[in-house]
Structures are given as C-alpha cells and as structure tokens.
Amino acid sequence: MDDATSKSFDHPYTVLGEDPSLVIPPAESRQRPTKVYFGILTSTVFLLSLAGLIVRENPNRAENSIPAAGTAIPESSQDNVRFLPVGEAEGVSAKSYPSTRGRLSFNWTAADFAWQRTSYHFQPEKNWMNDPDGPLFHLGWYHLFYQYNPDSAIWGNITWGHAVSRDMIHWLYLPLAMVPDHWYDIDGVWTGSATILPNGTIIVLYTGDTNEAVQVQNLAYPSNLSDPLLLDWVKYSDNPVITPPTGIETDEFRDPTTAWTGPNGTWYVLVGSRLNTTIGVALVYETLDFKNYTLLDHPLHTVDGTGMWECIDFYPISTNSSVGLDNSATGPEVKHVLKASLDNLKLDYYAIGTYDEGNVTWTPDDPEMDVGIGLQVDYGRYYASKTFYDQNKGRRILWGWVNETDADYDDLAKGWASVQTIPRVVTYDSLTGTNILQWPVEEIESLRLNSTEFEDVFVEAGSLVPLDIGNATQLDISVEFEIESTQALEESMLGETESQLECSVADNRTTLGPFGLAVLADESLSELTPIFFRLVKSNGTLKTLFCVDETRSSKATEVFKEIYGTVVPVLDGEKFTMRILVDHSIVESFAQAGRRVITSRVYPTEAIFDKAKLFLFNNATDLNVTAAIKIWQMNSADIHPFPLY
C-alpha cells in the first residue's frame, strides 16, 4: 500500500478512361490492476497551485522552407509571410493559424516535435490532413479516407488519402485514392461521403473545386468491388453530377452526405450551403441512379443566424437500443440527428429531431436547441465530423478532425499537421432524452497495458493529490467523484451566489468547485491542463459545468490556448464521472458516459516525456469530494504503410 502526501507550493495558481458500367439497383424496402488506497490528505489554507519513448529524428520537412526558431523574417521578405489563415481565400474554412511574426511560435527542438506526435491516434506519416471522408467497412477492412496534402504540412493540393484497418486502431497507409486531375476537381478533391447500396455497390459523392473555383458535386466508385482494399477508384465520365443551383453562391456549396432511401425507392442526399449569407441550409437532392439529380423545392432544414453549413451529417438513432442503424432506417422508436459544421464558428453543432419521410423535412425536438444554437458534438478543438454505419458490429461510428493550435511555421518544421480523434460509438441518451452519447470504440482497450487503481481518495477542499503512476504521456483514465454528503451540498448551496453558466480558469475558486484532474503537468506545476467539474447555482438550481482549462498548458506564448466547457446533465443518484484519453498533444475528455466531450490540443514545453505528471485536485472552498480512479498506461498503435505499397 502506497501513501500519498499533500503538496503545497509557494506560488499561486494564476492562469492555470472508360467507366465500368454503374448500375444502381432499386432500394430495398427496407492485466490485473494494482489497488492502492490513500489515507486522508489535507492541507492548510491551500490555494490550489495547479498552477519506452525514443526521440526520433525530425520528420522530413515539406517543400516550404522556414527560418530557424526565433529568427525574425527580414522586412524585405515580409510580403511573403502569410498572415491570413490558409483556406479562406480558396472558399473554405480556415485550416490553421498563421505565424503572426513570421517564425516558429517557440524554440522547439526535434525532441519536442517528436513528443507532440501522437502514438495511438490516426495521422498520416507526414504532411497535412483535415476532414475524414467516406468512412466505411468492406470485406473485413475499415476504410478511412481523408483530406490530404501530399506535398506540404499546410493545407492545399487536396487529395483523398486512404488507410485501412481491421479494428480502427492499427492502420495501414495505402496509395492516394483520388487526386485533382479533371477540370471539375483540379483545385481540390474535397470532402465527401460513401453510400453502400443493398447489392454491395459503393457510391462516393464528393465536392470538387473546379478550374473556375466553383464548388460542384462529383460521383466516384471503386473499379473492383472484389478488392477488399479498394485501391482503384473511377470518376464518373459525366461529372459533375450536381452544380450550384440558382441563388446559391458558387463557393458556398459543398460536402454531400451519405444517401438514404425514401418509401418510394428514391435516394436522397444533402449538400450544405447558406441563404442570404446568414441562413444555414441543408439542400435536398433526389436521385434514382446517382447520376441524375433533382433539387427538391424545399430544404430539409434551415436555421437563421448560423451562416454557412458544411460537412452536414444526417442519420437515424434508436431511442430504445444501443444498436446502430442504417441510414435509411425509420420507425416510431427512431429519432434523427442533424449535424452541421458552422463555417463562421469552426464548431460542430447537432440536434435531435423527427424526420418526416413523406415531406422530406426534419424538425428539432426542441427549437431552442436547434442546429447551431444548441448542443455541440464536441466542445473543444474539433471539426468536420462524419459518421458511418458499421454493419460489421451494428453500430454508428463517429470520426472527427482535430487540427493544430500552433502556427503554420511550426507545422512546416515538424513536417505534419492534424490528427483524427479515436473513433466514437454514438447512441441515444435514453436517460435525458435530449442528447447523444459518445464513447471511444471498445477496440481502443486492446492498447491498455498495466493499470493502477486509487480507491476512496479523500480530496479536501483546497487540496492537491499527486498520482504516482510513472510516465503520464499515454493514458486511459476513468474517474468517479462523490461529494461528501447531500446535506453538505444543500447547505453550501444556500450561501452560493448566482453564477453564469460558463467555464473559467481552474484557479477561480468557488464554494462548490472546481474539482478534477490535471493532466500533462510538470512537477512544479508550471504547465498543466486541468479537466474538471464545477457546480454552480443558476436560477435557483444547481448546474454542473464540465471544463478544460488550457491557459497554462504550455509556456509557448504564441500557441493558441482556450478554456472550453459546457453544462453537463448529472441526474439524481449519479456520480460525477470522467474518462480521459491522453496521447501526447491530444487529450479527449468524456463526461457522464459521453453526454459531453471536450477535445484539446496542447503543446507543453516542460511536461513531456518522463516529466509529465498527473494530479487530482479540489479547488473548492467549501466542498470535499472522494475520488475513485483507474489509470491504464497505453501502448502505441501500429500505424505504417501497407506492405508492397
């Protein structure tokens, strides 16, 4: 049995050719853990001062040259420095942060860049990646396509990268699936989706940026369905199959969805756009053969004030089962999720509602929680998400893109940019009836190594508990918090003032919080990323905030650091629960079984390698909590090129 000791610190926590025939059939009717027990830990008037790795060579740099760290660009060269985010001028959302001073954001070393690269999240060997495209399961393999620049670590020359996996954890890189080589996609093979038809035919619709910078929708399909790797793709000879309709801006029309069928055998597909610059819209097209399309005279749904909708997703979800549904499923115990990526905010929003298959319209259950004004898919660094129905295991799987929060120059120096989240299973939260649940696929547990359990850890108000687990760079953490008593909570609440429902820095002490975990922290707490709950009184009732404070995650001052968070429902009788996946520079945090999720990108300068530590903390002034925590060290995933390719 190990004993933990309290720690106090002198400094305050301040900021913490010919096409093969394509025939579309009619739609069918449908290791042993070690338990460690802690004694009571206390501290006197303690203001929480949360205040096997091999160093690899720096990855091959892209064609762009960069100055040395800390070297300013001469004034004569300033005109060549990009101060606007890449992508905006090309008619898509901003893809990265430009360097404001024409140099690296910090004096990074090759070892720093090596540490920042993730070990069990998917990312290409090198260069730029963004949106996930057309994920599917085919003949024993999961396929992930993704927006990829084969020439540089910044956005541009977008192709479809391609990788396959047996389990969505260990990946094999394949040759590029599609490249910009026709007038209708010469400026980019942009985001798209895959549809698997009843006879097994695979259809891909994707956005192409034409030689005149017009966004059009194109058709592609595998040349050989018997090939489990789907190596060769054919673009339809009469592309584009959909062009911008009258009244739609030609550079605001993109990202077709997976198709679904109606009762008459017609297939439907959505394309994102905007109306009058402010109204987000999901346009509906119908087709019988995926070659000829008709725009319906009404959209599926619109929301004023939300601006351009891109990367739309639309799928059914069972209200009485955790089993996933094919995109064409309907019925009395089926709801439909509509999700849009808001170009103006760079955030993914969703709402749950009812699909009218007769009128081909969708209505949110709660108009005040409509798309763009209600729930987010992820409240952190996350965008352009896409789901697919995994017919292999009967589940709905969600992918999401997480880009960098350092500067372009940093990305060019390290030679890569962006990762995908761990794929998540999506189900309906039958307890609240108002939200989806997101949870890492069970396959991620295959990477778990040794584990450590800490039970009944008493964390007094104003105290900090170091957790001695060794290296804290690759972790899977599960933690439950209990408040000391309902009566104590009620008494504390009586004196609590009304608060705004927004997250703040972890050093902002209130009667009822915050309490949580600090990950990727160094011994002196000069760097740390707190993930926490805070109970607040709002309109006379108690609400729970779930937050991540990145403000002291790195000493690199030019790295973007944010405070993320939202209200999370905690029902009567429930404990406060978190699951956290730490993988070097990415942290995925799930609250209350996945009712809310926050993804972070952090770039510590001190809390790396064996200097990365983990702490429990309670920064409340009048609330004690007890924690039970289980921590697994995580192995690295095997991600490498497919043999012979």
Order of alpha helices (4+ residues) and beta strands (2+ residues): beta-alpha-beta-beta-beta-beta-beta-beta-beta-beta-beta-beta-beta-beta-beta-beta-beta-beta-beta-beta-beta-beta-beta-alpha-beta-beta-beta-beta-beta-beta-beta-alpha-beta-beta-beta-beta-beta-beta-beta-beta-beta-beta
